[in-house]
Amino acid sequence: MSDDLNVTVIQDDLSWQNPPANRANLSRHIQNVAETDLIVLPEFFSTGFYMDPTEKFETMDGETVAWMRESAIATRAVITGSLVMQLDDSYVNRMIWARPDGSLNWYDKRHLFRFGGEHHNYSGGNTRTIFELKGWRIALFVCYDLRFPVWSRNVDDYDVALYVANWPDARQNAWDTLLRARAIENQAYVLGVNRLGVNPEGDTYSGGSVILDFMGQPLEDLANQVQVASASLSMGGLSDFRSFFPASMDRDNFEIILG
């Protein structure tokens, strides 16, 4: 296992419900990324976030998933981000995990944003999902999941948590605060990837994407600019810190009951 994991996050202004334009723009960013192991895109990166999935949706055999697979193969890096996904008779907020060997996996967002009515139009997932990359255990979460620490709780099963989002400016303080809390309480690296811009529904997005270390300190902070940022995560540094400050040994036991 390599000691380091090279990760890249892309914060961009998304074009409303325009997958070809967003794919083309993200491709330009990806082409300029130096060698990396993982590229993280925002939530609903092909369309921006909206409540009625029938307006525009993706399928697993559609153009955007194919683009993710092709981009992963070309860059020799895992590419991940979420899409409005149509299943047989429902819609989910699906975070795709596209590997350089062409294989695909995914995580379906568990917590649906009741305040905005997401639960009326989307189905929630019920599987906590962790994938391995170069010996690193990486947990996937989407947007509103960030507010639920039990779902995010590290029980010695992950080293990095990914949160992709369309998190509006009105609640920016919660985004900034909770990302750091998740890193600190779980003694794990955290990547939070948000978008920029304004959508026709009146939501404004100010970014705030970050790469945080296991103490909640920023390795990269993209602030409110269109940016691509990369960092090298150290397994040795993470292991040393967990050994030095073994807070996980005193954690409370619990059982997640899916409702």
N, C-alpha and C positions, 0 to 999 in steps of 0.2 A: 504494500500500500504506500502511495506517495504521502509524505507528511503534509504537503500543502494542497489546497484546493483553490484553483483560480476561478473566481466568479465575476460575472458582469451583469449589471442592471441597466436597463434602458428606460429613461423617462422621456415621454414625448407628448405632444399635443395631438390627440386622436381626431381623425375625420369622422363626422357623424354618419354612422351606418354605411360606411364606404370601405368594405374589405379590400378591394383592389388598391385603393390609395394608401391604406394603412400598411398593407403588405409591402408595397413598393417603398414607402418611406422607411419602414423598419429594416428592409433589406439593405438600404443605403447605410444605415447605422451599423448593421451587423457586418457588412463588408469591411468596415474600418476598425473592427475589434481585433486586437492582438490575440495571440493564442490564449484560449481560455477553456475551462472544463464545463461551464454552465452559463447560459444566457437566460435572464429572467425578464419577461415582458409583463405589462400591466394586466389587470382584469379586463375582460371584454376588449382586448387590444385590437380586434378587427372592426369594431363598431362603436365603441363607447357604450356606457351603461344605460339601459332603458328597461321599463317594466313590462312592456308587451312584446314577448319574444316572437310573436307571429309576424311582426313588422320586418324582421330580418334575422335569419338564424343560420347556423352552420350544421353540417352533418359530418360524421366520422369519415365518410368517403368524399367529402367536399374539397374545394380548392385550398382553403386555409389550413386544414390539417395536412394536406399534401405538401403545402409550402413549408410547414413546420418540419416535416420529415426531411424534405430536400435540403432545407437550411441546416438541420442538424448533421446530415451526412456531409455537406459541403464544409462546414466549420469544424467538424469532428468534436462537437460539443453538444451536450444536452440543451434543448431549448424548451422553455416552459412558459405558460401564460394561459389565461382562461378565455373561453368562448361561450357565446349563446348557442347551446347545443340542443338540437331536436332529437329525441329518441322516438320510439314507435308511437307513443300516445301522450308524450309529455315533453317538457323542456327542463334542462338543468344548466347550471352554471359550472361548466366543466373545465378544470385545469389539466391541460394536456402535458404529458411528459414524453417528449420526442427524443429518442436516443440516436447517436451517430450510426448505429447498426441498422437503422430503419424501423426499429420496433417502437411501439407506442403503449403507454399506460396513462392513467388519469386519476384525478381526484374530483369528486362532485361536491361542491360547496354544501356544508352541513347546515349552517345557520343562515336562514333567509331573512332579509331586512324587512321586518314587519312594519316598521315606521313608514316605509315607502310602498308597502303593498306587494313586495316581492313574493311573499308566501302564497298569494292568490294565483300567480302565473307560472311559478317555477316549482319543481319538486326538489326537496333537499336530499343530499346524500346521507348515508349512515355508516360510512366506513372511514376510519382514521387511516391515513395513507402515508407511508414512509418508504422511500426508495433509496437504494444504495448507489453511490457514485464514487469510484476509486477508493472504496472502503469507508467513505463517509455516509452516515445515515441522515437523510434529508426529509423533513416533514413538510407536507404541502397544506396550505390554508388559503382561504379566499376572503378578503375584505372583512365583512361583519364577523367572521370567525375570530378576529382579533380581540373582540370584546369578551370572549368567553374563555377564561383561563383554565377551566377544567379540561376542555377539549384540546387546548394547547399544551397541557401539562406534560413535561418530559419525565417519563418513568424509566430513565436510563435506556431509552430507545431511539433517541436522535441526537445529532450534533449540530444541525443547522435547521432553522425554521424559515420557510418562505411564506410571505404574505403578499399577494398581489391584490391590487385594489383600484377602484374608482372612488376615492374617498374625498368628499367635497370640502371646500375651504371652510364652510360653516362649522365643521367639526375637526379642523386641522389639529387643534390642541390635543384632542383625544388620540388621534393617529400618532403624533409625536410621542406622547406619554406612554401609550400602551405598547408600542414597539419596544421601547427601552425596558419597560416592565417585563415583557415576555423574555427578553434576553437575560435580564438579571435573575429572575425567579427560576428560570430553566437552565441556567448556566450553559447557554448555547449561543452560537452565532445566529443573528437574525438579519434577513434581507427583506426590506419592505419596499415594494415597487408600486408607485402611484402614477397617475397621469396628470397632464396639464390641460388647460383650455376651458372653454365654455360650451355647453351643449344647448340645443334649442329648447330644452325643458327648463332652462334657467339655472342649472347647476354650474358653479365655477370650481375648478380644480387647481390647486396650487402646488401640487407635487409633494415635496418632502420625502422623496425616496432616499433610503439610507442602507448602508451596510454597517451593521453593528457587531462589535465583538461580544464576548460572553460576559462582560461587565457593563454592557449597555453603552459603551463608548463608540463613537462613530469612526469607522475606518474610511468611509466615504459618505458625504452628505451632498445630495444633488440640489438642495434648496428648491427654488422655483424656476429653474431653467431647463430647457431641452438639453439633456446631457446623456452621455454614456460613461459609466464609471466602472472600474474593475478593482478588485482587491485580492490578495492572497491570504487564505485562511490557514492557520497553523494548527494541525492536530496536536503537535507537541505542546504548544502553548495552552490549548484547551485542556489537555489531559493533566498538565502540571497544575493548572488553576483548580481543576476539580479535586485533585489530590490534596492540594494545599488548603482548600476551603470546601470540605465535603458536605455541603448543606443538603445534598440530595439524600444522604443517609438518614436525615431527620424529617423527611417529607411524610405527609399524612397518606395513609392508604385510602383508596376510594374505588368505587365501581361506577362506570358510566352506564346509565340506564337510558336507552334511546326511547324517546316518546313519539 
